[in-house]
Amino acid sequence: MATTEITWPKKTREYEDMDADSTRWNEFKFRDGDIVINTLGKSGTTWMQQIVGQLIFDGAEGLYGDPMGGPSSISVWLELRVVPLKDVFARLEAQTHRRFIKSHLPIDALVFSPKAKYIYVGRDMRDIVWSWYAAITVPMREPKNPPSLPLLPKVSVREFYLHVADYEPMWKHIQNWWEFRNLPNVLFVHFNDLKADLESEFRRIARFLDIPIKESLLPQMLAHCGLDYMQEQMRGADPMSAPFATSFFAHKGTNGRWKDVLTADEIALADKAAAKYLSPDCARWLKTGEKPKGEK
């Protein structure tokens, strides 16, 4: 399909919360081959940044993204409002390697470029909520507009889940991205698949990005994408990010921690919300990683 025949996503609104300001993308100058990693937070963002970084830098030592987007991060979080935009643009402009940028924005609030490639990472919503809860270490004020997951004063993880299970914006974030999954420059990756067969997913991502893998370096690359390695790298990062190493990697990407906390009826709340807000194929993929028949 010629690019002139493709209906590309268009930005139709601005998005603002306590962390993000979508207007920061409006003046960003894309280069051919830029990579944008988008997720609903706690779906495997830093993990995907590490995978892409290992492909770009041929297995070099280092952690390429961090949850707080601090100065040690090669892969910047562009819409993060606490870092001055001129500094972010200067960092990106100075990069001579292939750039890879983190975003949590809904697709209708993101400047979408045919020049870039987009990787969207998904995960069962219950696992997202459990990981998000683990990252909340202090009470947060209510934002101007609701974020992807609302932040509350410290409550039990069960109470937090019950509060957000039917939270429409986070479900819409996934569904709206899902509708563009078949664009030639969009790749959907599921957290479960990364856990089950990292090498196969690593190779699939490399093919999508048109990055040849140096087979002699593959074992080193995969080792550097291990969560133990990433945790140690974050502990040695800049002071802005180091305190988050334990909270962000404490459970090393463990799924299903909610099974021993929630009742069957409470577990089903996420499935009911998925049926309410998502198409059946999107709901199935988000829960299991199973793609629609015929899709790769």
N, C-alpha and C positions, 0 to 999 in steps of 0.2 A: 504493500500500500504506500503510495506516495505521501510524503509529509503534508502536502497541500490538501489531501483528502481526509486528514485526521482531525477530529474535533478535540482540541487540547483543552484541559481544564483552565478555567478563567477565574481570576481572583474577583470575588464579588463583595467582599466585606473586609473590615479590619478586625483583628482579635487582640484583646489586651487582658492580661491577668497579672498577678503579683510577680510573675517571672518573665512573661513574654510580651512582646510588642511587635505585631506583624508588620507595622510600617517600616521596620528596619530592613525588610527585604525589598522595599520599593525601588531603591536606588542601587541595589546590588548588580554589578556587571558580571554576567555569566561568561565563562569560557567554555569552549567546546570540550566535552568530556567531564565537566564538573559532576560530582556525585553528591546526591542529597540523601541522607539516611533519615527516614521519618518513622516515628512510632508514637503510639500512645505510651506515655512514660511507664517505665518498669517492664517493658516488653522485650528488652535485650538490646537497648540502644548502644551502650558502651561496648558490648560484645561485638555488635556489627561494626562499630567504628574500628575495633581492634582487627577484625577479619579483613576489612578493606585496607587498613593501614599495613598489615602484613603483606598483602598482595602488592601494594604500591611500592613498599620499601624492601621487598625481597627478604622478609623474615628478620629484619633488623630488631635489635633490642628496643624496648620502650612500650609505653602505653600511649595510644594516639588520641584518645578522648577521655574526658572525665565528667562525672555527673554535674559538676558545678561550672563547667566551661572556663576554668581558670587559665592562667597564662601558660601553664605547661601543656595545654591541649593543642595539638596540631589540628585536630578536627574541631572547629569552633562551633558553638551553639549560637547561630547568628541572631536569633530573636531575643536572646537573653538580655534583658534590659539593664542589668547592673554593670555591664561592661560597656564603656563608652563606644558608640558606634564608629567613630573615626579610628579608634584603636583596632577594632575588629576588621574594618576595611583595610587598614594598613597591614595587618597581619596577613590577610588573605591576598592582597595585592603583591606582597613580598614572596609569597610561596611560588616556587618554580616547578614543584612537583604537581602531579594531578591532585586537585583539591577535593576534599570530602567533608561535607558540612552536615551538622546535626540539626534536626528540627522536630518539634512536636506539634506543629501547626496543623489545623484542619486544612484539607486540600483547597477549600473555597476561600481560605484566608492566606494562601501561600502563592507567591509569584512562581508560576510553573513555566519552565523553559524547555523547548525541544532540544536545546544544546546539551542539557544535563541528563544524567541517568538517576533514577529514583529507586531506592530500595525501601520497601515497607516491611516492617517486622511485626508479626502478630503473636498473641499468646492468649490462652484461656483467661477470661476476665477475672475469674476467682484467683488465679495465680498472680495476675497483675495487682489486684487489690492487696493480696498478702505481702507482696514485695514492696508496694507503695507504703503500706503501713510500717514496715520495718525501717523505711527511710525517714519517717517523720520522727524527729528527735526533740522538737520543741513545738509548743503551740503556735499556730499561724493565724494571722488576722484574715478576715474574709477579703477576697480580692474585689477589684472594681467589677470585673466580669468573672463568671465561674471558670475555673481552669478545667483541664481534661478530667481530673479527679479532684473533688473538693477536699480541702485540707481542714482538719478539725483539731481542737485541743485534744490532748492525749486521752483516748478512750480505748477500750479493749478492741482487739482485732475483729472480733465478732460484731461488735457494735458498729465499727467502721464499715465493715462489709454490708451490714443491713442498711446503713445510711446511703451507700452509693450504688447498690446493686441495680437500681432502676434509674440511675442518673443518665438522662438522655444524651447530653453532649458527648460523653465518652463513647457511647454506642454509635452515634452519628459520625464521629471521627473515623471509625473503622468502615462503616458502610459507604461513606462518601469516597474514601480512598478505594474501596473494593470495586466501585463502579468503573474505575479507570485502570484496573489491573491488567487489561489486555493491550494497553498501549505498548509500543515497541521499546520504550525507554523506562518501563516500570517493571520491577520484579518484586513479587511477594515471597517472603521467607517466614516460616513458622518456627517459633522457639522450640517446639517439640522436635522438629527435624534437626535443628542444630544440636540438641541434646542427644538424639538417637544416632546420628551419623554425621559428625562434624566434617569429616573429609568429603563426603559426597556433596554436602551443601557448600563447602568451601570451593569445590570445583565448579559447581553450578553458578555461584556468584562470580567466579573468575571468568567463566564463559560469557556471562551477561555483560561484564565490564570490559570484555575483550582484552584481558590481561593474561598473557601466557604464564603458566606456572613453571618455575624451575624445579624439576622433580627432585633434584638433589637437596633442595632447601625445604621441601614440603614437610618433613618431620619437624623441623625447627619452627616453621610457620604455625603448624598445628599446636605444638607445645606452647607457643606464645599466645595462642588463643584459649588456653586453659584458664579457668577462673582463679586457680591458685596463683598462677603466674601474674595475672592481671591485678589481683589483690596486693601482691608484693610490690608491683610497680606503682600502684596508687599510693601505697604507704610512703614511698620515696618521692612523691610528687610535691608540688608547691603547697604551702600551708593552707591555701584556700580549699584544697581538695583532700588532703591527707586524712583529716578527721572522718571523712565519709567512707573510707575504705572498709571499715568493719561493718557499718550498717548496710552498705550497698552490696557487699559480697559475703555477708555472714552465712547465708544459707546456700551459697554457691549455685544459684539458679535452680533450687529444688522446687519441683512442682508438687501439687496435691497436699500441701500442708493444711489446707482447710478441711480435709476429709475427716479429721479427728476432732474438729472444733464445731462444725455446723451439723444441724439435724438434716435429715433428708429433705424436708420441706424448705429449709433455708438454702441448701445447696441448689435446689430447683429454682430459686428466685432468679439466678443469673440466666438459666435456660429460658425462663418465662420472659425476661427482659430481652434476651436475644431474639426470641420469636416475635416480640413486639416491635423491635427497632431494626432488625437485620433481615435481609433476604435469607431463605433457607440455605442456599449454598454458602453464603458468607458466614452464617451462624455455625454451620458444620465445620468450615475451615478454621474458624477462630477457636473452636473447642478442641478440634482433633488434628488440624493440619491437613485434613483430606481435601484435595482440590476437586473441583467439578470434573466430571468425566471428559477426557480429551484434552484437559489443560495440563501443562507441565509446570 
